[in-house]
Amino acid sequence: MRDAYHEELDGISHKLVDMTRLVRSAMAQATSALLDADARIAEEVISGDKAINKIDLEIEETVFDLMARQQPVAGDLRTLITSLRMSADLERMGDLAAHIAKTARRRHPESCIPNELQVTILEMGQIAGRMVAKAGSVIASQDVAMGLELDTDDDAMDRLHRKLFTVLLSPKWSHGVEKAVDITLVGRYFERFADHAVHVAGDVVYLVTGQRPEDIIDEFS
């Protein structure tokens, strides 16, 4: 009975890693759709969000079932609670990728990203992809040091987010209010996506150590 129980716990971890892969693909496609004004890819991202939501629901049902049947304590209970938190963060990351895709679809056949910001948006998409990939590795390996790296990775996203506003607020901005609003929203989606990746890694750190990242980061600096 206990072996089956721990197999179910392992299954939750595998599903979380699967979610990171789906979310990474969704963000890569959403970024491409945004930059290339590709409505077909945007639709794929939007419809594909259902697969991420499905895994989130499966994890939630499994966690509640195990809590009811096994009455876990100590480390096992912490595993289940943090799994719920990570699944919720990853589900939200899928939503944010879908929001970016919806922005691309709404402005089709034009791109809402002017030429001078194409590289910045591409970099934001790439950083987002690397962060969720690293979050997946952290879940699989339970590597605390790697988990703590996500906070530093997020600094690069924050710098690019600020760069967007520097361009938007410049007197040289000539693309109108509509594109400014689109870019403001898109920048926020990328920035929040990265924040959720940090949260996922932070939950793994807590799972392994029983401490929040901010309480132990000095040990790994």
C-alpha positions in Angstrom: 0.0 0.0 0.0 2.8 2.4 0.9 4.7 1.6 -2.3 1.6 2.5 -4.3 1.2 5.7 -2.3 4.7 6.8 -3.0 4.3 5.9 -6.7 1.4 8.4 -6.7 3.5 11.0 -5.1 6.2 10.5 -7.8 3.4 10.6 -10.4 2.5 14.1 -9.2 6.1 15.2 -9.7 6.2 13.8 -13.2 3.0 15.7 -14.1 4.5 18.9 -12.8 7.5 18.4 -15.0 5.2 17.7 -17.9 3.4 21.0 -17.2 6.7 22.9 -17.4 7.3 21.4 -20.8 3.9 22.4 -22.1 4.2 25.9 -20.6 7.6 26.3 -22.2 6.3 25.3 -25.6 3.3 27.6 -25.2 5.5 30.6 -24.3 7.8 29.9 -27.3 4.9 29.7 -29.7 3.2 32.7 -28.2 6.3 34.8 -28.6 6.6 33.7 -32.2 3.0 34.5 -32.9 3.4 37.9 -31.4 6.5 38.9 -33.3 5.4 37.3 -36.7 1.7 38.2 -36.4 0.9 34.5 -36.9 -2.7 33.9 -36.2 -2.5 30.1 -36.7 0.2 29.7 -34.1 -1.7 32.0 -31.7 -4.7 29.8 -32.0 -2.6 26.7 -31.2 -1.4 28.3 -28.0 -4.9 29.3 -27.0 -6.4 25.9 -27.6 -3.4 24.1 -26.2 -4.0 25.8 -22.8 -6.7 23.2 -22.2 -4.0 20.5 -21.9 -2.2 22.5 -19.1 -5.5 23.0 -17.3 -6.3 19.3 -17.5 -3.0 18.3 -15.8 -3.6 21.0 -13.1 -7.0 19.5 -12.4 -5.6 16.0 -12.3 -2.9 17.0 -9.8 -5.5 18.7 -7.6 -7.7 15.7 -7.6 -4.8 13.3 -6.8 -3.6 15.5 -4.0 -7.0 15.8 -2.3 -7.6 12.1 -2.8 -4.2 11.2 -1.1 -4.9 13.6 1.7 -8.2 12.0 2.4 -7.0 8.4 2.1 -3.5 8.6 3.6 -3.7 11.5 6.0 -0.1 12.4 5.3 2.1 14.2 7.8 5.5 15.8 7.9 7.4 15.6 4.5 4.7 13.9 2.6 2.1 16.6 3.6 4.6 19.3 2.6 5.1 17.5 -0.8 1.3 17.6 -1.4 0.8 21.2 -0.4 3.8 22.5 -2.4 2.6 20.4 -5.4 -0.7 22.2 -5.3 1.1 25.6 -5.2 3.4 24.7 -8.1 0.6 23.4 -10.2 -1.4 26.6 -9.7 1.6 28.7 -10.7 2.3 26.6 -13.8 -1.4 26.8 -14.8 -1.3 30.5 -14.5 1.9 30.6 -16.6 0.0 28.8 -19.3 -2.8 31.4 -19.0 -0.2 34.2 -19.5 1.2 32.6 -22.6 -2.4 32.4 -23.9 -2.9 36.1 -23.1 0.2 36.9 -25.3 -1.2 34.7 -28.1 -4.6 36.5 -27.8 -2.9 39.8 -28.2 -1.2 38.5 -31.4 -4.5 37.2 -32.7 -6.3 40.5 -31.9 -3.9 42.6 -33.9 -3.6 40.1 -36.8 -2.6 40.6 -39.7 -0.3 43.3 -38.2 2.2 42.8 -35.4 1.7 45.0 -32.4 5.5 45.0 -31.8 7.3 47.8 -33.7 10.7 47.0 -35.1 12.7 48.8 -32.4 11.2 46.5 -29.7 11.3 43.2 -31.6 14.7 42.1 -30.2 13.6 43.1 -26.6 10.4 41.0 -26.9 12.3 38.1 -28.3 14.8 38.2 -25.4 11.9 38.3 -22.9 10.4 35.2 -24.5 13.8 33.4 -24.5 14.4 34.3 -20.8 10.8 33.1 -20.0 11.5 29.8 -21.8 14.8 29.3 -20.0 13.3 30.0 -16.6 10.5 27.5 -16.9 12.9 24.9 -18.3 15.1 25.5 -15.2 12.0 25.3 -13.0 11.3 21.9 -14.5 14.8 20.7 -13.8 14.5 21.9 -10.2 11.3 20.0 -9.7 12.9 16.8 -11.2 16.2 17.1 -9.3 15.2 18.9 -6.2 18.4 20.9 -6.6 18.3 23.7 -4.1 21.2 25.7 -5.5 19.6 25.7 -9.0 16.3 26.7 -7.5 17.9 29.7 -5.9 19.3 30.8 -9.3 15.8 31.6 -10.6 15.7 34.8 -8.6 18.8 36.1 -10.4 17.4 35.0 -13.7 14.3 37.0 -13.0 16.5 40.2 -12.7 17.2 39.9 -16.4 13.5 39.9 -17.2 12.9 42.8 -14.9 15.6 44.8 -16.7 14.0 44.1 -20.1 10.6 45.0 -18.6 11.9 48.4 -17.6 13.5 48.9 -21.0 10.1 48.6 -22.6 8.8 51.5 -20.5 11.9 53.6 -21.4 11.0 53.2 -25.1 7.2 53.7 -24.5 7.8 56.9 -22.5 10.3 58.4 -24.9 9.3 61.5 -26.8 10.4 59.6 -29.9 7.5 57.1 -29.5 5.5 57.4 -32.7 3.3 54.3 -32.7 0.2 55.6 -30.9 -1.7 54.7 -27.8 -3.1 51.3 -29.0 0.3 49.8 -29.5 1.6 51.3 -26.3 -1.2 49.6 -24.4 -0.6 46.3 -26.1 3.1 46.4 -25.3 2.4 47.4 -21.7 0.2 44.4 -21.3 2.5 42.0 -23.1 5.5 43.2 -20.9 3.4 42.6 -17.8 2.5 39.1 -19.0 6.2 38.2 -19.5 7.2 39.7 -16.2 4.5 37.8 -14.3 5.4 34.6 -16.1 8.9 34.9 -14.8 7.7 35.6 -11.3 5.6 32.4 -11.3 8.7 30.5 -12.4 10.5 31.9 -9.4 7.6 30.8 -7.1 7.8 27.3 -8.5 11.5 27.0 -7.8 11.0 28.6 -4.4 8.4 25.9 -3.5 10.9 23.2 -4.3 13.5 24.9 -2.1 10.9 24.9 0.7 10.0 21.3 0.0 13.6 20.2 0.4 14.8 22.4 3.2 11.7 23.5 5.1 12.8 27.1 4.6 11.8 29.9 2.2 14.5 30.9 -0.3 15.0 34.3 1.2 15.9 32.7 4.5 18.7 30.5 3.1 20.0 32.3 0.0 23.2 33.5 1.8 24.3 29.9 2.3 24.5 29.5 -1.5 25.8 33.0 -2.5 
